[in-house]
Structures are given as structure tokens and as C-alpha cells.
Amino acid sequence: MKKITAITLILSTFITTTQLLLKPAQANFGDFLLGVGAAVGVGAIVEGNRADAERRYRPVLPQQEYYRGVEDGVNGANYDNPRSSVHYDRGYEEGLRKRRR
């Protein structure tokens, strides 16, 4: 028991001494600008992702959906129909038929 008390006393003295001798961390203007730059970068990424999602799900003309489906089918791309469009389905099937020929 005396060993534990002695070790605890030594550790607490060491921690207290190091806290008094060490200078506290201080941020400078360069650190501030680094933080601002990181925030702007993250904001740009978030805005870009929002804009991509908006473009992906916005309504388009049925003819555009059909030709996008044909292109995906001919090129062997994965089936990608985020708008659940019947026109894309028909175009994709047509593109697969053209690909098999």
C-alpha cells in the first residue's frame, strides 16, 4: 500500500511541475487561416455534392432518358435509373440488344 501511495505522490508532483513549466499552446494567425482554408474546402465539397444530387434527380425529358438508357446499354454501363423512368428502361433494353449484335 505504501508503494502505491509513493508512486501516486511522485506522479502527481511530476504532472503538477510539468504543467507549471510548460507554456500553454497558443494559436497564431497562420493557424487561423489554415482553419479558414479547411472550412472553405469542406464547404466547397458539400456544395458540390448537393449540386450533383440535385442534377441527378431533377426531371428531364423522356427522350433524354431513353437515349441515356441506350447509351448505358450499348456501353455496358451499370443500370442507373434514379428517376424510375420507364423510358430509361426501354432505352437500356434497346442498348443491350444493340450490344449483343
N, CA, C and O atoms as a GROMACS GRO file, in nm:
protein
  404
    1MET      N    1   0.082  -0.120   0.000
    1MET     CA    2   0.000   0.000   0.000
    1MET      C    3   0.085   0.125   0.000
    1MET      O    4   0.051   0.225  -0.064
    2LYS      N    5   0.198   0.120   0.072
    2LYS     CA    6   0.286   0.236   0.078
    2LYS      C    7   0.350   0.263  -0.057
    2LYS      O    8   0.378   0.378  -0.091
    3LYS      N    9   0.375   0.154  -0.135
    3LYS     CA   10   0.434   0.171  -0.267
    3LYS      C   11   0.340   0.249  -0.360
    3LYS      O   12   0.382   0.339  -0.432
    4ILE      N   13   0.212   0.213  -0.356
    4ILE     CA   14   0.113   0.280  -0.441
    4ILE      C   15   0.100   0.427  -0.402
    4ILE      O   16   0.091   0.513  -0.490
    5THR      N   17   0.100   0.457  -0.275
    5THR     CA   18   0.091   0.595  -0.229
    5THR      C   19   0.213   0.674  -0.273
    5THR      O   20   0.201   0.789  -0.317
    6ALA      N   21   0.331   0.615  -0.264
    6ALA     CA   22   0.454   0.684  -0.304
    6ALA      C   23   0.454   0.709  -0.455
    6ALA      O   24   0.491   0.817  -0.499
    7ILE      N   25   0.412   0.611  -0.534
    7ILE     CA   26   0.407   0.627  -0.680
    7ILE      C   27   0.306   0.734  -0.718
    7ILE      O   28   0.333   0.817  -0.805
    8THR      N   29   0.190   0.734  -0.654
    8THR     CA   30   0.087   0.835  -0.680
    8THR      C   31   0.137   0.974  -0.646
    8THR      O   32   0.112   1.069  -0.720
    9LEU      N   33   0.207   0.987  -0.534
    9LEU     CA   34   0.262   1.116  -0.493
    9LEU      C   35   0.366   1.165  -0.593
    9LEU      O   36   0.368   1.283  -0.629
   10ILE      N   37   0.453   1.075  -0.638
   10ILE     CA   38   0.558   1.112  -0.735
   10ILE      C   39   0.493   1.154  -0.867
   10ILE      O   40   0.531   1.256  -0.925
   11LEU      N   41   0.396   1.076  -0.915
   11LEU     CA   42   0.330   1.111  -1.042
   11LEU      C   43   0.255   1.242  -1.034
   11LEU      O   44   0.262   1.323  -1.126
   12SER      N   45   0.184   1.266  -0.925
   12SER     CA   46   0.109   1.392  -0.914
   12SER      C   47   0.204   1.511  -0.905
   12SER      O   48   0.175   1.617  -0.960
   13THR      N   49   0.318   1.494  -0.838
   13THR     CA   50   0.419   1.601  -0.831
   13THR      C   51   0.476   1.628  -0.969
   13THR      O   52   0.495   1.743  -1.008
   14PHE      N   53   0.505   1.521  -1.043
   14PHE     CA   54   0.561   1.535  -1.178
   14PHE      C   55   0.462   1.606  -1.271
   14PHE      O   56   0.501   1.695  -1.347
   15ILE      N   57   0.336   1.566  -1.265
   15ILE     CA   58   0.234   1.628  -1.351
   15ILE      C   59   0.216   1.775  -1.318
   15ILE      O   60   0.207   1.858  -1.408
   16THR      N   61   0.212   1.807  -1.191
   16THR     CA   62   0.196   1.947  -1.149
   16THR      C   63   0.314   2.031  -1.194
   16THR      O   64   0.297   2.143  -1.241
   17THR      N   65   0.435   1.978  -1.178
   17THR     CA   66   0.556   2.052  -1.217
   17THR      C   67   0.559   2.076  -1.367
   17THR      O   68   0.589   2.186  -1.412
   18THR      N   69   0.527   1.972  -1.445
   18THR     CA   70   0.532   1.989  -1.591
   18THR      C   71   0.426   2.087  -1.637
   18THR      O   72   0.448   2.161  -1.733
   19GLN      N   73   0.311   2.089  -1.571
   19GLN     CA   74   0.206   2.184  -1.611
   19GLN      C   75   0.249   2.328  -1.581
   19GLN      O   76   0.212   2.420  -1.655
   20LEU      N   77   0.323   2.349  -1.477
   20LEU     CA   78   0.369   2.484  -1.444
   20LEU      C   79   0.480   2.530  -1.536
   20LEU      O   80   0.491   2.649  -1.566
   21LEU      N   81   0.564   2.436  -1.581
   21LEU     CA   82   0.680   2.474  -1.663
   21LEU      C   83   0.648   2.486  -1.811
   21LEU      O   84   0.712   2.563  -1.882
   22LEU      N   85   0.551   2.411  -1.857
   22LEU     CA   86   0.519   2.414  -2.000
   22LEU      C   87   0.435   2.537  -2.033
   22LEU      O   88   0.346   2.577  -1.959
   23LYS      N   89   0.467   2.595  -2.147
   23LYS     CA   90   0.392   2.710  -2.195
   23LYS      C   91   0.263   2.659  -2.261
   23LYS      O   92   0.268   2.564  -2.339
   24PRO      N   93   0.151   2.718  -2.232
   24PRO     CA   94   0.026   2.671  -2.295
   24PRO      C   95   0.029   2.697  -2.446
   24PRO      O   96   0.093   2.791  -2.493
   25ALA      N   97  -0.041   2.613  -2.519
   25ALA     CA   98  -0.047   2.626  -2.664
   25ALA      C   99  -0.122   2.753  -2.702
   25ALA      O  100  -0.225   2.787  -2.644
   26GLN      N  101  -0.068   2.823  -2.800
   26GLN     CA  102  -0.131   2.944  -2.848
   26GLN      C  103  -0.143   2.938  -2.999
   26GLN      O  104  -0.049   2.898  -3.068
   27ALA      N  105  -0.256   2.976  -3.048
   27ALA     CA  106  -0.278   2.977  -3.193
   27ALA      C  107  -0.229   3.109  -3.250
   27ALA      O  108  -0.242   3.214  -3.186
   28ASN      N  109  -0.172   3.104  -3.369
   28ASN     CA  110  -0.131   3.228  -3.434
   28ASN      C  111  -0.220   3.251  -3.557
   28ASN      O  112  -0.311   3.173  -3.584
   29PHE      N  113  -0.193   3.357  -3.628
   29PHE     CA  114  -0.277   3.394  -3.742
   29PHE      C  115  -0.269   3.290  -3.853
   29PHE      O  116  -0.368   3.267  -3.924
   30GLY      N  117  -0.154   3.226  -3.870
   30GLY     CA  118  -0.139   3.122  -3.972
   30GLY      C  119  -0.230   3.002  -3.943
   30GLY      O  120  -0.288   2.944  -4.034
   31ASP      N  121  -0.241   2.966  -3.814
   31ASP     CA  122  -0.331   2.857  -3.777
   31ASP      C  123  -0.476   2.895  -3.806
   31ASP      O  124  -0.556   2.811  -3.850
   32PHE      N  125  -0.509   3.020  -3.782
   32PHE     CA  126  -0.644   3.067  -3.810
   32PHE      C  127  -0.674   3.056  -3.960
   32PHE      O  128  -0.780   3.008  -3.999
   33LEU      N  129  -0.579   3.100  -4.043
   33LEU     CA  130  -0.600   3.093  -4.188
   33LEU      C  131  -0.608   2.949  -4.237
   33LEU      O  132  -0.682   2.919  -4.330
   34LEU      N  133  -0.532   2.860  -4.174
   34LEU     CA  134  -0.539   2.719  -4.209
   34LEU      C  135  -0.679   2.665  -4.179
   34LEU      O  136  -0.736   2.590  -4.258
   35GLY      N  137  -0.734   2.704  -4.066
   35GLY     CA  138  -0.870   2.663  -4.030
   35GLY      C  139  -0.973   2.718  -4.126
   35GLY      O  140  -1.068   2.649  -4.164
   36VAL      N  141  -0.956   2.844  -4.165
   36VAL     CA  142  -1.049   2.906  -4.261
   36VAL      C  143  -1.040   2.834  -4.395
   36VAL      O  144  -1.142   2.807  -4.458
   37GLY      N  145  -0.918   2.804  -4.438
   37GLY     CA  146  -0.900   2.732  -4.565
   37GLY      C  147  -0.965   2.595  -4.562
   37GLY      O  148  -1.028   2.554  -4.660
   38ALA      N  149  -0.951   2.524  -4.451
   38ALA     CA  150  -1.013   2.392  -4.438
   38ALA      C  151  -1.165   2.404  -4.442
   38ALA      O  152  -1.233   2.322  -4.504
   39ALA      N  153  -1.218   2.506  -4.375
   39ALA     CA  154  -1.364   2.525  -4.374
   39ALA      C  155  -1.416   2.558  -4.514
   39ALA      O  156  -1.521   2.508  -4.554
   40VAL      N  157  -1.344   2.641  -4.586
   40VAL     CA  158  -1.386   2.675  -4.723
   40VAL      C  159  -1.381   2.551  -4.812
   40VAL      O  160  -1.470   2.529  -4.893
   41GLY      N  161  -1.276   2.470  -4.795
   41GLY     CA  162  -1.264   2.348  -4.875
   41GLY      C  163  -1.377   2.251  -4.847
   41GLY      O  164  -1.434   2.194  -4.940
   42VAL      N  165  -1.409   2.232  -4.722
   42VAL     CA  166  -1.519   2.142  -4.685
   42VAL      C  167  -1.651   2.198  -4.738
   42VAL      O  168  -1.736   2.122  -4.786
   43GLY      N  169  -1.669   2.328  -4.729
   43GLY     CA  170  -1.791   2.390  -4.781
   43GLY      C  171  -1.806   2.368  -4.931
   43GLY      O  172  -1.916   2.343  -4.979
   44ALA      N  173  -1.695   2.378  -5.004
   44ALA     CA  174  -1.700   2.357  -5.149
   44ALA      C  175  -1.736   2.212  -5.181
   44ALA      O  176  -1.812   2.186  -5.274
   45ILE      N  177  -1.682   2.118  -5.105
   45ILE     CA  178  -1.713   1.977  -5.128
   45ILE      C  179  -1.860   1.949  -5.100
   45ILE      O  180  -1.926   1.880  -5.178
   46VAL      N  181  -1.910   2.002  -4.990
   46VAL     CA  182  -2.050   1.980  -4.955
   46VAL      C  183  -2.143   2.042  -5.060
   46VAL      O  184  -2.242   1.981  -5.100
   47GLU      N  185  -2.110   2.161  -5.104
   47GLU     CA  186  -2.192   2.227  -5.208
   47GLU      C  187  -2.188   2.150  -5.339
   47GLU      O  188  -2.290   2.136  -5.406
   48GLY      N  189  -2.072   2.099  -5.375
   48GLY     CA  190  -2.060   2.019  -5.497
   48GLY      C  191  -2.143   1.893  -5.490
   48GLY      O  192  -2.209   1.857  -5.587
   49ASN      N  193  -2.141   1.825  -5.376
   49ASN     CA  194  -2.222   1.704  -5.359
   49ASN      C  195  -2.371   1.735  -5.365
   49ASN      O  196  -2.448   1.658  -5.422
   50ARG      N  197  -2.411   1.848  -5.307
   50ARG     CA  198  -2.552   1.887  -5.312
   50ARG      C  199  -2.596   1.915  -5.455
   50ARG      O  200  -2.704   1.873  -5.497
   51ALA      N  201  -2.511   1.986  -5.529
   51ALA     CA  202  -2.544   2.019  -5.667
   51ALA      C  203  -2.550   1.893  -5.753
   51ALA      O  204  -2.637   1.882  -5.840
   52ASP      N  205  -2.458   1.798  -5.730
   52ASP     CA  206  -2.461   1.672  -5.806
   52ASP      C  207  -2.589   1.594  -5.779
   52ASP      O  208  -2.650   1.540  -5.871
   53ALA      N  209  -2.629   1.588  -5.654
   53ALA     CA  210  -2.752   1.517  -5.619
   53ALA      C  211  -2.874   1.585  -5.682
   53ALA      O  212  -2.966   1.518  -5.728
   54GLU      N  213  -2.872   1.718  -5.684
   54GLU     CA  214  -2.983   1.791  -5.745
   54GLU      C  215  -2.990   1.763  -5.895
   54GLU      O  216  -3.099   1.742  -5.948
   55ARG      N  217  -2.876   1.764  -5.963
   55ARG     CA  218  -2.875   1.736  -6.107
   55ARG      C  219  -2.916   1.592  -6.136
   55ARG      O  220  -2.984   1.565  -6.235
   56ARG      N  221  -2.877   1.500  -6.050
   56ARG     CA  222  -2.906   1.359  -6.073
   56ARG      C  223  -3.055   1.328  -6.065
   56ARG      O  224  -3.103   1.243  -6.139
   57TYR      N  225  -3.127   1.395  -5.979
   57TYR     CA  226  -3.267   1.361  -5.957
   57TYR      C  227  -3.366   1.461  -6.016
   57TYR      O  228  -3.487   1.443  -6.003
   58ARG      N  229  -3.318   1.565  -6.082
   58ARG     CA  230  -3.412   1.661  -6.140
   58ARG      C  231  -3.482   1.599  -6.261
   58ARG      O  232  -3.426   1.510  -6.326
   59PRO      N  233  -3.601   1.643  -6.291
   59PRO     CA  234  -3.674   1.587  -6.406
   59PRO      C  235  -3.606   1.622  -6.538
   59PRO      O  236  -3.554   1.732  -6.555
   60VAL      N  237  -3.608   1.527  -6.630
   60VAL     CA  238  -3.556   1.551  -6.765
   60VAL      C  239  -3.660   1.501  -6.866
   60VAL      O  240  -3.756   1.433  -6.828
   61LEU      N  241  -3.641   1.534  -6.992
   61LEU     CA  242  -3.734   1.493  -7.096
   61LEU      C  243  -3.727   1.341  -7.115
   61LEU      O  244  -3.621   1.282  -7.101
   62PRO      N  245  -3.840   1.279  -7.147
   62PRO     CA  246  -3.842   1.134  -7.169
   62PRO      C  247  -3.743   1.089  -7.277
   62PRO      O  248  -3.682   0.983  -7.266
   63GLN      N  249  -3.728   1.171  -7.381
   63GLN     CA  250  -3.636   1.136  -7.490
   63GLN      C  251  -3.491   1.132  -7.439
   63GLN      O  252  -3.413   1.046  -7.479
   64GLN      N  253  -3.456   1.225  -7.351
   64GLN     CA  254  -3.323   1.225  -7.293
   64GLN      C  255  -3.300   1.100  -7.208
   64GLN      O  256  -3.192   1.041  -7.213
   65GLU      N  257  -3.400   1.061  -7.132
   65GLU     CA  258  -3.389   0.939  -7.051
   65GLU      C  259  -3.369   0.817  -7.141
   65GLU      O  260  -3.285   0.731  -7.113
   66TYR      N  261  -3.446   0.810  -7.248
   66TYR     CA  262  -3.436   0.697  -7.340
   66TYR      C  263  -3.296   0.687  -7.398
   66TYR      O  264  -3.235   0.580  -7.395
   67TYR      N  265  -3.243   0.797  -7.449
   67TYR     CA  266  -3.111   0.794  -7.512
   67TYR      C  267  -2.999   0.770  -7.409
   67TYR      O  268  -2.897   0.710  -7.442
   68ARG      N  269  -3.019   0.815  -7.288
   68ARG     CA  270  -2.922   0.785  -7.184
   68ARG      C  271  -2.922   0.635  -7.154
   68ARG      O  272  -2.817   0.575  -7.132
   69GLY      N  273  -3.042   0.575  -7.154
   69GLY     CA  274  -3.053   0.431  -7.134
   69GLY      C  275  -2.989   0.353  -7.248
   69GLY      O  276  -2.920   0.254  -7.223
   70VAL      N  277  -3.012   0.397  -7.372
   70VAL     CA  278  -2.950   0.330  -7.488
   70VAL      C  279  -2.797   0.338  -7.476
   70VAL      O  280  -2.728   0.238  -7.496
   71GLU      N  281  -2.747   0.455  -7.444
   71GLU     CA  282  -2.602   0.473  -7.431
   71GLU      C  283  -2.543   0.383  -7.321
   71GLU      O  284  -2.439   0.321  -7.341
   72ASP      N  285  -2.611   0.376  -7.208
   72ASP     CA  286  -2.563   0.290  -7.098
   72ASP      C  287  -2.565   0.143  -7.140
   72ASP      O  288  -2.471   0.069  -7.111
   73GLY      N  289  -2.671   0.101  -7.208
   73GLY     CA  290  -2.681  -0.038  -7.251
   73GLY      C  291  -2.576  -0.075  -7.354
   73GLY      O  292  -2.515  -0.182  -7.344
   74VAL      N  293  -2.554   0.012  -7.452
   74VAL     CA  294  -2.455  -0.014  -7.557
   74VAL      C  295  -2.314  -0.018  -7.499
   74VAL      O  296  -2.232  -0.101  -7.539
   75ASN      N  297  -2.286   0.070  -7.407
   75ASN     CA  298  -2.151   0.077  -7.349
   75ASN      C  299  -2.129  -0.023  -7.236
   75ASN      O  300  -2.018  -0.032  -7.183
   76GLY      N  301  -2.232  -0.098  -7.200
   76GLY     CA  302  -2.217  -0.197  -7.092
   76GLY      C  303  -2.207  -0.135  -6.954
   76GLY      O  304  -2.150  -0.196  -6.863
   77ALA      N  305  -2.260  -0.016  -6.939
   77ALA     CA  306  -2.257   0.050  -6.809
   77ALA      C  307  -2.360  -0.014  -6.716
   77ALA      O  308  -2.453  -0.081  -6.761
   78ASN      N  309  -2.342   0.008  -6.587
   78ASN     CA  310  -2.439  -0.043  -6.489
   78ASN      C  311  -2.573   0.024  -6.508
   78ASN      O  312  -2.581   0.140  -6.549
   79TYR      N  313  -2.679  -0.051  -6.478
   79TYR     CA  314  -2.815   0.004  -6.483
   79TYR      C  315  -2.826   0.115  -6.380
   79TYR      O  316  -2.802   0.093  -6.261
   80ASP      N  317  -2.862   0.236  -6.425
   80ASP     CA  318  -2.866   0.351  -6.336
   80ASP      C  319  -2.989   0.435  -6.368
   80ASP      O  320  -2.987   0.519  -6.458
   81ASN      N  321  -3.097   0.410  -6.295
   81ASN     CA  322  -3.223   0.477  -6.321
   81ASN      C  323  -3.274   0.544  -6.193
   81ASN      O  324  -3.367   0.493  -6.131
   82PRO      N  325  -3.214   0.657  -6.152
   82PRO     CA  326  -3.253   0.719  -6.026
   82PRO      C  327  -3.394   0.777  -6.026
   82PRO      O  328  -3.452   0.797  -5.920
   83ARG      N  329  -3.448   0.805  -6.144
   83ARG     CA  330  -3.581   0.865  -6.152
   83ARG      C  331  -3.692   0.762  -6.173
   83ARG      O  332  -3.809   0.799  -6.185
   84SER      N  333  -3.655   0.634  -6.179
   84SER     CA  334  -3.750   0.524  -6.204
   84SER      C  335  -3.829   0.549  -6.332
   84SER      O  336  -3.952   0.537  -6.335
   85SER      N  337  -3.758   0.583  -6.437
   85SER     CA  338  -3.820   0.619  -6.564
   85SER      C  339  -3.840   0.495  -6.652
   85SER      O  340  -3.748   0.415  -6.670
   86VAL      N  341  -3.962   0.481  -6.706
   86VAL     CA  342  -3.992   0.374  -6.799
   86VAL      C  343  -3.912   0.394  -6.928
   86VAL      O  344  -3.872   0.297  -6.992
   87HIS      N  345  -3.889   0.518  -6.965
   87HIS     CA  346  -3.816   0.550  -7.088
   87HIS      C  347  -3.671   0.504  -7.077
   87HIS      O  348  -3.615   0.454  -7.174
   88TYR      N  349  -3.610   0.521  -6.961
   88TYR     CA  350  -3.474   0.473  -6.942
   88TYR      C  351  -3.471   0.321  -6.953
   88TYR      O  352  -3.380   0.265  -7.015
   89ASP      N  353  -3.570   0.254  -6.893
   89ASP     CA  354  -3.577   0.108  -6.901
   89ASP      C  355  -3.580   0.061  -7.046
   89ASP      O  356  -3.504  -0.028  -7.086
   90ARG      N  357  -3.667   0.121  -7.125
   90ARG     CA  358  -3.678   0.082  -7.266
   90ARG      C  359  -3.548   0.110  -7.341
   90ARG      O  360  -3.503   0.028  -7.422
   91GLY      N  361  -3.488   0.225  -7.314
   91GLY     CA  362  -3.361   0.258  -7.381
   91GLY      C  363  -3.249   0.164  -7.340
   91GLY      O  364  -3.167   0.126  -7.424
   92TYR      N  365  -3.244   0.127  -7.214
   92TYR     CA  366  -3.139   0.037  -7.166
   92TYR      C  367  -3.153  -0.100  -7.232
   92TYR      O  368  -3.054  -0.160  -7.275
   93GLU      N  369  -3.278  -0.150  -7.241
   93GLU     CA  370  -3.302  -0.279  -7.307
   93GLU      C  371  -3.262  -0.272  -7.454
   93GLU      O  372  -3.202  -0.366  -7.506
   94GLU      N  373  -3.295  -0.163  -7.521
   94GLU     CA  374  -3.256  -0.145  -7.662
   94GLU      C  375  -3.105  -0.140  -7.675
   94GLU      O  376  -3.048  -0.199  -7.768
   95GLY      N  377  -3.039  -0.071  -7.584
   95GLY     CA  378  -2.893  -0.065  -7.587
   95GLY      C  379  -2.830  -0.202  -7.567
   95GLY      O  380  -2.730  -0.234  -7.632
   96LEU      N  381  -2.886  -0.284  -7.479
   96LEU     CA  382  -2.835  -0.420  -7.460
   96LEU      C  383  -2.854  -0.505  -7.585
   96LEU      O  384  -2.767  -0.584  -7.620
   97ARG      N  385  -2.969  -0.488  -7.653
   97ARG     CA  386  -2.992  -0.560  -7.778
   97ARG      C  387  -2.889  -0.520  -7.883
   97ARG      O  388  -2.835  -0.606  -7.953
   98LYS      N  389  -2.862  -0.392  -7.896
   98LYS     CA  390  -2.761  -0.344  -7.992
   98LYS      C  391  -2.622  -0.397  -7.957
   98LYS      O  392  -2.542  -0.428  -8.045
   99ARG      N  393  -2.594  -0.406  -7.829
   99ARG     CA  394  -2.463  -0.454  -7.784
   99ARG      C  395  -2.443  -0.602  -7.820
   99ARG      O  396  -2.332  -0.643  -7.855
  100ARG      N  397  -2.548  -0.680  -7.810
  100ARG     CA  398  -2.539  -0.825  -7.839
  100ARG      C  399  -2.518  -0.854  -7.987
  100ARG      O  400  -2.464  -0.959  -8.021
  101ARG      N  401  -2.558  -0.764  -8.076
  101ARG     CA  402  -2.545  -0.788  -8.221
  101ARG      C  403  -2.403  -0.786  -8.266
  101ARG      O  404  -2.375  -0.804  -8.384
   0.00000   0.00000   0.00000
